[in-house]
Amino acid sequence: MNLPSVVAQPGMPDAVRIYEVGPRDGLQAEKQLIATDVKLEFIRRLLAAGLRTIELTSFVSPKWVPQLADAADVVAGVDLDSARHPVLVANERGLDRALASGVREIAVFASATESFAKNNLNRSVDEALTMFELVVRRSRDAGVAVRGYISMCFGDPWEGPVSLAKVVHVAERLIDMGVTSLSLGDTIGVGTPGHVLALVERLEAAGIPRGVLAMHFHDTYGQALANVHAALTAGITEFDASAGGIGGCPYAQSATGNLATEDLVWMLTGLGYHTGVNLEHLVEASVWMAKHLRRPSSSRVVRAMASTDDRGQA
């Protein structure tokens, strides 16, 4: 198996965490319903490949996200001691279901822009944040860690460029209410390295340390890995990715896909990081899932490593 030559870069963080979102963010917008047993096998294969943070599902209304109507069944089918297994919740009803399922970590999903908040949550930015305050407080009281996603940090399909001040406002509110980490989303993939550095610096100036930040990049314009590298140089140590590059954003028509976990692992390996991920096994898991989705993986690494003859990839 080919692997990149290892050439470490001075001044980078000592270690990096991969936050796998394929089973939740990757599958949520799929129009064909994926059977629960297929989702569970996908998660099992991701675990076998060495991933140790895997976001399982989302406790949201089946009316709005029918793909995740089996959230409780997915959680019940996973050994929660096998790794970190966060779930997304949209409101207190979702939190009640999540807590009843025994999860130990949740995430809430806020927006930096009014248009996306309206389309995604049917609320204003501040109304959504007010709703999350009780969710976060109840979660922390129950000993459950809370991650805060912020979408549209770099651009919005309705509003265009997004000011750094808008992102900082939402980030401050989430930190003040008690979230333990923040994932900054380039939901439509328009971010560039300089923008990434400027946002990190602006957040730090507002008193939000780099150590609580994660980055969630989309590869719509081919900038995801360049943005990861920029974030690494800024001291960011956690990155969201989706096996095989599956997923996008159902509310943002120009979003084409998440950063592929394989592509991220390849770059991190070349930089000398020990991710704990067996890249060959991860590629096999993504190829397996691609067959169930009835389309080839969008990951460049998967395409390069998986031959037509033995893995069904062009």
C-alpha positions in Angstrom: 0.0 0.0 0.0 1.3 3.4 -0.9 1.7 6.0 1.9 3.1 9.5 1.7 6.7 10.2 2.7 6.8 11.7 6.2 8.2 15.2 6.4 7.2 16.9 9.6 6.7 20.7 9.6 8.2 22.7 12.6 5.9 24.7 14.7 2.8 22.5 14.2 0.6 21.1 17.1 2.0 17.9 18.7 -1.2 15.9 18.1 -4.4 16.1 16.1 -7.9 14.6 16.6 -10.2 13.5 13.8 -13.9 13.9 14.4 -15.7 11.5 12.1 -19.1 12.8 10.9 -20.0 10.3 8.2 -22.8 8.4 9.9 -24.6 11.6 10.8 -23.6 14.5 8.6 -22.6 12.3 5.8 -25.9 10.3 5.6 -28.5 12.8 6.7 -29.2 14.3 3.3 -29.3 11.0 1.4 -32.6 10.7 -0.4 -32.6 6.9 -0.4 -33.2 5.6 3.1 -30.3 3.6 4.4 -31.2 0.6 6.5 -30.2 0.7 10.2 -28.1 -2.4 9.9 -26.1 -0.8 7.1 -25.5 2.3 9.3 -24.4 0.1 12.1 -22.0 -1.9 9.9 -20.6 1.3 8.6 -19.9 2.5 12.1 -18.3 -0.9 13.0 -16.0 -0.6 10.0 -15.0 2.9 10.9 -14.2 1.8 14.4 -12.2 -1.1 13.0 -10.2 1.3 10.9 -9.1 3.1 14.1 -11.4 6.1 14.3 -12.1 7.0 17.9 -14.6 9.9 17.6 -17.6 9.0 15.5 -20.7 11.1 15.5 -23.5 8.6 15.3 -26.8 10.3 14.4 -29.1 13.2 15.1 -32.2 13.3 17.4 -34.3 15.5 15.2 -37.8 15.3 13.9 -38.3 12.4 11.4 -40.5 14.7 9.4 -37.6 17.0 8.6 -34.8 14.4 8.4 -36.4 11.0 7.7 -32.9 9.5 7.1 -32.2 9.7 10.9 -35.6 8.5 12.1 -33.8 5.5 13.5 -31.6 7.5 15.8 -32.5 5.5 19.0 -31.9 2.2 17.2 -28.5 3.3 15.9 -27.4 4.4 19.4 -28.8 1.1 20.9 -26.8 -0.9 18.4 -23.4 0.7 19.2 -21.1 0.0 22.2 -20.9 3.4 23.7 -17.7 2.4 25.4 -15.9 1.7 22.1 -15.1 5.3 21.4 -16.5 8.8 21.7 -19.9 8.7 20.2 -21.6 12.2 20.1 -25.1 12.8 18.7 -26.7 16.0 17.4 -29.8 17.3 19.1 -32.0 20.1 17.8 -34.0 21.0 20.9 -35.2 19.8 24.3 -37.3 17.0 22.8 -34.2 15.7 21.0 -32.2 16.0 24.2 -34.8 14.0 26.1 -34.5 11.2 23.5 -30.7 11.4 23.4 -30.4 11.2 27.2 -32.8 8.3 27.4 -30.6 6.5 24.9 -27.6 6.8 27.2 -25.4 9.1 25.1 -22.5 10.9 26.9 -21.9 13.7 24.5 -24.2 15.8 22.4 -23.9 18.7 19.9 -26.1 21.6 19.1 -26.2 23.3 15.7 -26.2 27.1 15.5 -25.8 29.5 12.6 -23.7 32.6 12.0 -26.3 34.0 9.6 -30.0 34.9 9.8 -30.9 33.3 6.5 -29.5 29.9 7.3 -31.0 30.0 10.9 -34.4 30.7 9.3 -34.1 28.0 6.7 -32.5 25.4 9.1 -34.2 26.0 12.4 -37.1 28.4 11.5 -35.8 30.8 14.0 -33.5 33.9 14.1 -29.9 33.5 15.2 -30.6 34.8 18.7 -33.9 32.8 19.1 -32.0 29.6 18.3 -29.3 30.4 20.7 -31.9 31.1 23.4 -33.4 27.7 22.7 -30.0 26.0 23.1 -29.3 27.6 26.5 -31.6 25.2 28.3 -30.4 22.3 26.2 -26.8 23.0 27.1 -27.6 23.6 30.8 -29.5 20.4 31.1 -26.8 18.5 29.3 -24.1 19.8 31.5 -26.1 19.1 34.7 -26.4 15.5 33.5 -22.7 15.3 33.0 -22.9 15.3 29.2 -20.4 17.2 27.2 -21.7 19.6 24.6 -20.2 20.6 21.3 -21.4 23.7 19.5 -21.5 23.7 15.7 -21.5 27.1 14.0 -22.5 26.9 10.4 -21.9 29.5 7.6 -18.7 30.9 9.2 -17.1 31.7 5.9 -20.0 32.4 3.5 -23.7 32.0 3.1 -25.6 31.1 -0.1 -28.3 33.7 0.5 -26.3 36.5 2.2 -22.8 36.1 0.6 -19.7 36.9 2.6 -20.1 36.5 6.4 -18.4 39.0 8.7 -16.0 37.8 11.4 -18.1 39.7 13.9 -21.1 37.6 13.3 -19.2 34.4 13.9 -17.6 35.9 17.1 -21.1 36.9 18.4 -22.4 33.3 18.1 -19.2 31.8 19.4 -19.3 34.0 22.5 -22.9 33.1 23.2 -22.2 29.4 22.9 -19.2 29.5 25.2 -21.0 31.6 27.7 -23.8 29.1 27.9 -21.4 26.3 28.6 -20.4 24.4 25.4 -17.1 22.6 25.8 -15.9 22.9 22.2 -16.8 24.8 19.0 -16.7 23.5 15.5 -16.5 26.3 12.9 -18.3 25.2 9.7 -17.4 26.3 6.1 -20.8 25.0 5.1 -20.6 25.9 1.4 -16.9 25.5 1.0 -15.9 29.0 0.1 -13.3 29.6 2.8 -9.6 30.1 2.0 -6.5 29.9 4.2 -6.2 33.6 5.0 -9.8 33.7 6.0 -9.3 30.8 8.4 -6.3 32.5 10.0 -8.2 35.8 10.4 -11.2 34.0 12.0 -9.0 32.2 14.5 -7.2 35.4 15.4 -10.4 37.3 15.8 -11.9 34.6 18.1 -8.8 34.6 20.2 -8.9 38.3 20.5 -12.5 37.9 21.9 -11.2 35.6 24.6 -12.0 32.3 22.9 -8.9 30.1 23.1 -7.7 28.1 20.1 -7.8 24.9 22.2 -11.6 24.8 22.2 -11.9 25.2 18.4 -12.4 22.6 15.7 -12.8 23.1 12.0 -15.4 21.6 9.7 -14.5 22.2 6.0 -16.3 21.4 2.8 -14.4 20.8 -0.4 -16.8 22.6 -2.8 -14.0 24.7 -4.3 -11.1 22.3 -3.5 -9.9 24.4 -0.5 -10.5 22.0 2.4 -7.0 20.6 2.8 -5.4 24.0 2.3 -7.7 25.3 5.0 -6.8 22.4 7.3 -3.1 23.2 6.9 -3.7 26.9 7.6 -5.6 25.9 10.8 -2.9 23.6 11.9 -0.3 26.4 11.6 -2.7 28.4 13.8 -2.7 25.7 16.5 -6.1 24.1 15.8 -6.0 20.4 16.7 -9.4 19.0 15.9 -10.9 18.5 12.4 -14.2 17.2 11.2 -14.2 14.8 8.3 -16.5 12.3 6.6 -15.4 8.9 5.4 -15.4 8.8 1.6 -16.4 12.5 1.5 -20.0 11.7 1.8 -22.5 14.4 2.8 -23.2 18.0 2.1 -25.8 20.4 3.4 -29.5 20.0 2.5 -30.1 23.7 3.2 -27.2 25.0 1.1 -27.6 24.1 -2.5 -24.0 24.9 -3.5 -22.5 22.6 -0.9 -21.1 19.5 -2.5 -19.4 17.5 0.2 -17.5 17.2 3.4 -13.7 16.9 3.6 -13.0 13.2 3.1 -11.5 11.5 6.1 -9.1 9.6 3.9 -7.7 12.8 2.3 -7.2 14.3 5.7 -5.5 11.2 7.1 -3.2 11.1 4.0 -2.0 14.7 4.6 -1.7 14.3 8.4 0.3 11.1 7.9 2.7 13.0 5.5 3.1 15.7 8.2 4.2 13.0 10.7 1.0 12.7 12.8 0.1 9.3 14.2 -3.7 9.4 13.7 -4.3 5.8 14.8 -6.2 5.2 11.5 -5.5 2.3 9.2 -5.9 4.0 5.9 -6.4 0.8 3.9 -9.2 -0.3 6.2 -10.8 3.1 6.1 -10.7 3.1 2.3 -12.3 -0.4 2.3 -15.1 1.0 4.6 -15.7 3.9 2.3 -15.8 1.7 -0.8 -18.3 -0.6 1.0 -20.5 2.4 1.9 -20.2 3.8 -1.6 -21.8 0.6 -3.0 -24.7 1.0 -0.7 -25.1 4.7 -1.8 -24.8 3.5 -5.5 -22.1 6.0 -6.4 -18.3 6.2 -6.3 -16.6 7.9 -3.4 -15.6 11.6 -4.0 -12.4 11.1 -2.0 -9.2 11.5 -4.1 -7.4 9.0 -1.8 -10.1 6.4 -2.1 -10.1 6.8 -5.9 -6.3 6.5 -6.0 -6.1 3.5 -3.6 -9.1 1.5 -4.7 -8.7 -0.3 -8.1 -11.6 -1.0 -10.5 -10.9 -4.8 -10.4 -10.9 -5.4 -6.6 -12.9 -2.6 -5.1 -15.3 -1.4 -7.8 -13.9 2.1 -8.0 -13.0 3.9 -11.2 
